[in-house]
Amino acid sequence: MAAVDSIGRSGGLASLWNPSVFSCSEVVRQRYFLCICGNLIPSGIRLNIVNVYAPNDASARRGLWSDLTQLRNSRQSLWVFAGDFNDVRHLEERRNLEYVAANADAFNDFILSAALQEFDMGGEKFTYILDRGDKLSFVEFVLNKCNQFSFNGPGDLALATKLRWLKNRIKEWIVVEKQSLDGLYSMRKAKVDELESMAEVRDLCQDELDLRMEYKQFLREFDEHRQSDMRQKARVRGAIDGDENSGFFHATVNANLSSNRVNGIFINDDWITNPTSIKQHFFEYYSQLFTEPMQNCQTTVLLAGNSLTPEME
């Protein structure tokens, strides 16, 4: 493992690897990146992996691109650059945030000069997208809120405070999004009801049929998501609090145990509370109670053959 320490409440990088797969020979650290150099053990291929956390400031990012280009050109081997670059290459990658063409050009120049190839790691596989698809909401929301947080103090206290603050902001965001989706659901449901009422008096045109199908699909998916969410909440609530009958049954069982428990008995005018002594006294008492009164009794053994003799008949 290798790491770059954080400065205050921001920054900090960590890279971990499996020693049986990758053998590290050199570590290059800077403020905004962490480079691990070594060899893949199965094949012996030389590989450099760079963990990047680019700053928010555009001028600082351009300085980082220059440093990464120099690092890339200083070694001849395979390279992997991964992390948070805090930039986009094209306008369509930016949703509901400001797009600066100059920053995108600088980022593209870095990729070109370092002879890197970008892998497609965007979209719904890596970012949560609402059904209406008009914004990449949750991830960008969290990143924006994290950038707004400010705290002066020890690192562990800063982390705990930041997570608590972020949790409250996410709760607020969920309330707003839920209200928005509920309003959209009500509007589309009313439109579907209107179209179905119209279908009773006339044939719907193709656009109306397509709109009805689209809205009904939205309503169906929305109901499925809501039911899934309710089931998950019920599981969590049941795991923590138990179901609605658990309290009644547990109280009944505990009451029976309390009423039937023998807390102590008198033995030779002494009050005994030791469970072992109580069990031994009960065992001896019932052993004597169920003992046979006749110690010696005759035993009769009857032997019979396969058939009756004339005398026995």
C-alpha positions as CSV (number, residue, x, y, z in Angstrom):
1,M,0.0,0.0,0.0
2,A,1.1,3.6,-0.8
3,A,-0.6,6.8,0.1
4,V,-0.4,10.6,-0.2
5,D,-1.6,12.4,3.0
6,S,-4.5,14.9,2.8
7,I,-4.0,18.6,3.4
8,G,-6.7,19.7,5.8
9,R,-10.1,18.4,4.8
10,S,-9.3,17.8,1.2
11,G,-7.0,15.6,-0.9
12,G,-5.4,12.4,0.0
13,L,-4.8,9.3,-2.1
14,A,-4.3,5.6,-1.4
15,S,-3.4,2.7,-3.8
16,L,-3.4,-0.9,-2.8
17,W,-2.3,-4.0,-4.8
18,N,-2.1,-7.7,-4.5
19,P,1.6,-8.7,-4.0
20,S,1.1,-12.0,-5.7
21,V,0.0,-10.3,-8.9
22,F,1.9,-7.0,-8.9
23,S,5.4,-6.3,-7.6
24,C,6.0,-2.7,-6.7
25,S,9.5,-1.3,-7.3
26,E,9.1,2.4,-7.1
27,V,6.5,5.0,-5.8
28,V,6.3,8.5,-7.1
29,R,4.2,10.9,-4.9
30,Q,3.0,14.4,-5.5
31,R,0.1,16.5,-4.2
32,Y,-2.4,15.4,-6.8
33,F,-1.2,12.0,-8.0
34,L,0.3,8.8,-6.7
35,C,2.3,6.6,-9.2
36,I,3.0,3.0,-8.5
37,C,5.7,1.4,-10.7
38,G,6.4,-2.3,-10.9
39,N,5.9,-5.5,-12.8
40,L,3.0,-7.9,-13.3
41,I,4.3,-11.1,-11.8
42,P,2.6,-13.6,-14.1
43,S,4.0,-12.0,-17.3
44,G,6.8,-9.7,-16.1
45,I,5.4,-6.8,-18.0
46,R,6.4,-3.4,-16.7
47,L,3.4,-1.4,-15.6
48,N,2.9,2.1,-14.1
49,I,-0.4,2.9,-12.4
50,V,-1.2,6.5,-11.6
51,N,-3.9,7.4,-9.1
52,V,-5.1,11.0,-9.9
53,Y,-7.1,13.4,-7.8
54,A,-7.2,16.7,-9.8
55,P,-7.8,20.0,-8.1
56,N,-10.9,22.1,-8.6
57,D,-8.9,25.1,-9.8
58,A,-8.4,25.2,-13.6
59,S,-4.9,26.6,-13.5
60,A,-3.8,24.1,-11.0
61,R,-5.2,21.3,-13.2
62,R,-3.2,22.5,-16.1
63,G,-0.1,22.4,-14.0
64,L,-1.0,18.8,-13.1
65,W,-1.4,17.9,-16.8
66,S,2.1,19.1,-17.4
67,D,3.5,17.2,-14.5
68,L,1.8,14.0,-15.6
69,T,3.0,14.4,-19.1
70,Q,6.6,14.7,-17.9
71,L,6.2,11.6,-15.7
72,R,4.7,9.7,-18.7
73,N,7.6,10.6,-20.9
74,S,10.2,9.7,-18.3
75,R,9.6,6.0,-18.5
76,Q,9.0,3.6,-21.3
77,S,6.4,1.0,-20.2
78,L,2.7,0.5,-20.0
79,W,0.7,3.2,-18.3
80,V,-2.7,3.4,-16.6
81,F,-4.1,6.8,-15.4
82,A,-7.2,6.5,-13.3
83,G,-9.1,8.6,-10.7
84,D,-10.9,11.9,-10.5
85,F,-9.7,14.3,-13.2
86,N,-12.3,16.9,-12.5
87,D,-12.7,17.7,-16.2
88,V,-14.6,16.6,-19.2
89,R,-13.5,16.2,-22.8
90,H,-16.7,17.2,-24.6
91,L,-19.8,19.3,-24.0
92,E,-22.2,16.4,-23.9
93,E,-20.4,15.0,-20.9
94,R,-21.3,18.0,-18.7
95,R,-24.9,18.0,-17.4
96,N,-26.3,20.9,-15.4
97,L,-22.8,22.3,-14.7
98,E,-20.8,25.0,-16.4
99,Y,-18.8,23.8,-19.5
100,V,-15.5,25.6,-20.1
101,A,-14.1,24.9,-23.6
102,A,-10.6,26.0,-22.6
103,N,-10.4,23.5,-19.8
104,A,-11.6,20.7,-22.0
105,D,-9.0,21.6,-24.7
106,A,-6.2,21.5,-22.1
107,F,-7.5,18.1,-20.9
108,N,-7.6,16.8,-24.5
109,D,-4.1,18.1,-25.2
110,F,-2.8,16.2,-22.1
111,I,-4.4,13.0,-23.3
112,L,-3.0,13.5,-26.8
113,S,0.6,14.4,-25.7
114,A,0.7,11.5,-23.3
115,A,-0.5,9.1,-26.0
116,L,-3.3,7.8,-23.8
117,Q,-6.5,6.1,-24.9
118,E,-9.7,6.8,-23.0
119,F,-12.0,3.9,-22.0
120,D,-15.7,4.6,-21.9
121,M,-16.5,4.5,-18.2
122,G,-19.5,6.9,-18.1
123,G,-23.2,6.7,-18.2
124,E,-25.6,4.5,-16.2
125,K,-23.0,1.9,-15.4
126,F,-21.0,4.4,-13.4
127,T,-23.4,7.3,-12.7
128,Y,-26.9,7.3,-11.3
129,I,-29.3,8.7,-13.8
130,L,-32.9,9.5,-13.2
131,D,-35.6,7.9,-15.3
132,R,-36.3,11.1,-17.2
133,G,-32.6,11.3,-18.1
134,D,-32.2,15.1,-18.0
135,K,-29.3,15.2,-15.6
136,L,-26.6,13.1,-14.0
137,S,-27.9,14.0,-10.5
138,F,-26.7,12.1,-7.5
139,V,-22.9,11.8,-8.0
140,E,-22.5,15.4,-9.2
141,F,-24.8,16.5,-6.3
142,V,-22.5,14.7,-3.7
143,L,-19.3,16.1,-5.3
144,N,-20.7,19.6,-5.4
145,K,-21.8,19.4,-1.7
146,C,-18.4,18.0,-0.7
147,N,-16.7,21.0,-2.3
148,Q,-19.0,23.4,-0.3
149,F,-18.1,21.8,3.1
150,S,-15.6,23.8,5.3
151,F,-14.2,22.7,8.6
152,N,-11.2,23.5,10.7
153,G,-10.0,20.9,13.1
154,P,-8.4,17.5,13.5
155,G,-8.7,15.2,10.5
156,D,-10.8,12.5,12.3
157,L,-13.2,15.0,13.6
158,A,-13.4,16.7,10.2
159,L,-14.2,13.4,8.5
160,A,-17.0,12.6,11.0
161,T,-18.4,16.1,10.8
162,K,-18.3,16.0,7.0
163,L,-20.1,12.7,6.7
164,R,-22.8,13.8,9.1
165,W,-23.2,17.1,7.3
166,L,-23.3,15.3,3.9
167,K,-25.9,12.8,5.2
168,N,-28.2,15.6,6.2
169,R,-27.8,17.3,2.7
170,I,-28.6,14.0,1.0
171,K,-31.7,13.6,3.1
172,E,-32.8,17.1,2.0
173,W,-32.1,16.2,-1.6
174,I,-34.1,13.0,-1.3
175,V,-37.1,15.0,0.0
176,V,-36.9,17.4,-2.9
177,E,-36.5,14.7,-5.6
178,K,-39.3,12.7,-4.1
179,Q,-41.7,15.7,-4.2
180,S,-40.6,16.3,-7.8
181,L,-41.2,12.7,-8.9
182,D,-44.5,12.4,-7.0
183,G,-45.7,15.5,-8.9
184,L,-44.5,14.0,-12.2
185,Y,-46.3,10.7,-11.4
186,S,-49.5,12.5,-10.6
187,M,-49.4,14.5,-13.8
188,R,-48.7,11.5,-16.0
189,K,-51.3,9.4,-14.2
190,A,-53.9,12.1,-14.8
191,K,-52.9,12.3,-18.5
192,V,-53.3,8.5,-18.9
193,D,-56.7,8.7,-17.3
194,E,-57.7,11.5,-19.7
195,L,-56.5,9.5,-22.7
196,E,-58.4,6.4,-21.6
197,S,-61.5,8.5,-21.2
198,M,-61.0,9.9,-24.7
199,A,-60.6,6.4,-26.0
200,E,-64.1,5.5,-24.9
201,V,-65.7,8.0,-27.2
202,R,-63.2,8.0,-30.2
203,D,-60.2,6.3,-31.6
204,L,-56.8,7.7,-30.4
205,C,-54.3,8.9,-32.9
206,Q,-50.9,7.4,-33.1
207,D,-49.2,10.2,-31.1
208,E,-51.8,9.8,-28.4
209,L,-51.3,6.0,-28.4
210,D,-47.5,6.4,-28.1
211,L,-47.8,9.0,-25.3
212,R,-50.2,6.7,-23.4
213,M,-47.8,3.7,-23.8
214,E,-44.8,5.9,-22.6
215,Y,-46.7,7.2,-19.6
216,K,-48.0,3.8,-18.6
217,Q,-44.5,2.4,-18.7
218,F,-43.3,5.2,-16.5
219,L,-46.1,4.6,-14.0
220,R,-45.4,0.9,-14.0
221,E,-41.7,1.4,-13.3
222,F,-42.3,4.1,-10.7
223,D,-44.7,1.7,-8.8
224,E,-42.2,-1.1,-9.0
225,H,-39.4,1.2,-7.6
226,R,-41.7,2.4,-4.8
227,Q,-42.7,-1.1,-3.8
228,S,-39.1,-2.2,-3.9
229,D,-38.2,0.7,-1.7
230,M,-41.0,-0.1,0.8
231,R,-39.9,-3.8,0.9
232,Q,-36.4,-2.7,1.7
233,K,-37.5,-0.3,4.4
234,A,-39.7,-3.0,5.9
235,R,-36.7,-5.5,6.0
236,V,-34.6,-2.9,7.8
237,R,-37.3,-2.0,10.2
238,G,-38.1,-5.6,10.9
239,A,-34.4,-6.4,11.5
240,I,-34.1,-3.6,14.0
241,D,-37.5,-3.5,15.7
242,G,-39.0,-6.9,14.8
243,D,-42.4,-7.3,13.3
244,E,-45.6,-6.0,14.9
245,N,-46.2,-9.3,16.7
246,S,-42.7,-9.8,18.1
247,G,-43.3,-7.5,21.1
248,F,-46.5,-9.3,22.1
249,F,-45.1,-12.8,21.8
250,H,-41.8,-11.9,23.6
251,A,-43.8,-10.4,26.4
252,T,-46.0,-13.5,26.7
253,V,-43.1,-15.8,26.7
254,N,-41.2,-13.7,29.3
255,A,-44.3,-13.6,31.5
256,N,-44.7,-17.3,31.4
257,L,-41.1,-17.8,32.3
258,S,-41.3,-15.4,35.1
259,S,-44.5,-17.0,36.6
260,N,-43.2,-20.6,36.2
261,R,-39.7,-19.9,37.5
262,V,-38.8,-21.4,40.9
263,N,-36.6,-18.7,42.6
264,G,-36.1,-20.7,45.8
265,I,-37.4,-23.4,48.1
266,F,-37.3,-24.2,51.8
267,I,-35.1,-27.2,52.6
268,N,-34.9,-28.1,56.3
269,D,-36.2,-24.6,57.2
270,D,-33.5,-23.0,55.1
271,W,-34.3,-20.8,52.1
272,I,-32.2,-22.2,49.2
273,T,-31.8,-20.1,46.0
274,N,-28.9,-22.0,44.4
275,P,-30.3,-23.5,41.1
276,T,-28.1,-26.6,41.4
277,S,-29.3,-27.4,44.9
278,I,-32.9,-26.8,43.9
279,K,-32.7,-29.1,40.9
280,Q,-31.0,-31.8,43.1
281,H,-33.7,-31.6,45.7
282,F,-36.5,-31.9,43.1
283,F,-34.7,-34.9,41.5
284,E,-34.4,-36.7,44.9
285,Y,-38.0,-36.0,45.9
286,Y,-39.5,-37.3,42.7
287,S,-37.1,-40.3,42.6
288,Q,-38.4,-41.4,46.0
289,L,-42.0,-40.6,44.9
290,F,-41.9,-42.9,41.9
291,T,-39.9,-45.7,43.5
292,E,-41.5,-49.2,43.5
293,P,-43.0,-50.0,47.0
294,M,-42.1,-53.8,46.7
295,Q,-38.4,-54.3,46.6
296,N,-38.7,-58.1,45.8
297,C,-41.4,-59.5,43.6
298,Q,-41.9,-62.8,41.9
299,T,-41.2,-63.1,38.2
300,T,-43.3,-65.5,36.1
301,V,-42.0,-66.6,32.7
302,L,-44.3,-68.3,30.3
303,L,-42.9,-70.4,27.6
304,A,-45.2,-71.3,24.7
305,G,-44.5,-73.4,21.6
306,N,-45.8,-73.0,18.1
307,S,-49.1,-74.8,18.9
308,L,-51.4,-75.6,21.9
309,T,-51.2,-79.0,23.6
310,P,-54.5,-81.0,24.2
311,E,-54.1,-80.3,28.0
312,M,-53.9,-76.6,27.3
313,E,-57.0,-76.7,25.1
